Amino acid sequence: MPKFPSNIQVKNHVIEAAASFFEESQDHLSKLPILSSENIAFTESLKLVEIEIPNWASSIISNKKLLVPSELVTEEMQWFNIDWWAAVFILLECWHERNWEEKYGSINSYSNNLKNWDQRAWEKPIVNEILLFLDLWFSELFGVNKAPNVLPMSNLTLTFDLDAISKAPVHTLKHFLFLFYRASKSVKKLKFNEFSRDMNYIVKFIINSKETNLCENFKSFLISNNNLSNMRINIYVCLDSKRKMFNFYDPRYTVGVELRELLVHILNSKMSVGLHTSVKGANDSELIRLEKNMLEGIIGYSVKDNRNHWLRFSWRDTWSALEGNFFEHDETLMFNDRPGFRNSMSFTWKPWNSRENRTFDIRATPTIFMDSHFYMYLDLSPTQIRAAIWELWEKNNKFNGRASVLWHPHTLSPRYSWHVGFNEVLQILQLNK
């Protein structure tokens, strides 16, 4: 199992993360009388325990309860006995998931591979909540010496992963298989309304099967907005330009006319460009280097941002490979099969390198939802999709979160028509201004 860092390393790392959250130095938090834990015995699956906090914290935590990992709690323990440094570190760095990966292998961002997990960890940014509590505790303890922080505005950054440009047989097959799988599940569960909706999706997909260019609507979006500098698109590059090797997972477009034509509109929109690392290259430093160099040659400037395709991710290897290739920022951290806060937080920070017992020199921002969560995995109606998107925004906003969200350009085409949810996201972005 990864070696859990020393108490002083845990404390310093959390204070550094707090500085990222509050966007100013938080060295004063080191004065809090927080007790340290010794030899934490981790359970295999994450379990959380509610800890009641004092009345003076009700202004930020209305139910006066905070969730902390069960390893840090003994019977009848009170809030001032909790090792809050360890509580934040364990959730922020997904220590249980890291231990799980070491024992069973990477879950590749599928939450259903984590058995007997306390899913409350993914429902809100608990780390943000605890950091707000610690800041308020300091003010309560030292009175006029320190007022609570002026909090940064919450924010969601819209990102795109370019997975398809033109219709491709493999891409069509994957979507068909998923639609039929979902419809069969609806029948098995006797949910005939959902089955009817699934069949309507299938019929619509077939009717629009003649559509070849899947990014026309996305191109119109780019043309109608001349300054999208607050957004980012991650582009895949195929090293096998002639597609000699069959690959079921990665996008099917190559660095050809179709990409170059779309790229003109992307660059004109001022949208920043990152790499959409291939499935095979996700944790392979050499392949990442080749893909990064090719994309830089195409767009003409250095690529600093990344998100791995299909959210292929390893706590041990992914950020090491990206750091070694001089990336500055990654947005891979999210689950494939559900929305939410994978590491119980919502802001950009520098993760912990458990191999080398230090902080990575790369920033990571969690992504809290993507289009396929609502339209494929959760199989929601348009009304439910709107409600789910706004609920996630409200949770992020309540605790001053700054996270990314993901939409795939090809899903704005008539073949998919996932524009309802996309329009809701655009409305939310207007509130961030």
Buried (B, 14 or more C-beta within 10 A) or exposed (E): EBEBBEBEBBBBBBBBBBBBBBBEEBEBBEEBEBBEBEEBEBEBBBBBBEBEBBEEBEEBBEEBEBBBBBBBBEEEEEBBEBBBBBBBBBBBBBBBBBBBBBEEEBBBBEBEBBEEBBEBBBBBBBBBBBBBBBBBBBBEEEEEEBEBBEBBEBBBBBBBBBBBBBBBEBBBEEBBEEBEEBBEBBEEEEBEEBBEBBBEBBEBBEEBEEBEBBBBBBBEBBEEEEEBEBBBBBBBBBBEEEEEEEBEEBBBBBBEEBBEEBBEBBBEBBBBBBBBBBBBBBBBBEBBBBBBEBBBEBBEEEBBBBBBBBBBBBBBBBBBBBBEBEBBBBBBBBBBBBBBBBBBBBBBBBBBBBBEEEBBEBBBBBBBBBBBBBBBBBBBEBEEBBEBBBEBBEBBBBBBBBBBBBBBBBBBBBBBBBBBBBEBBBEBBEEBE
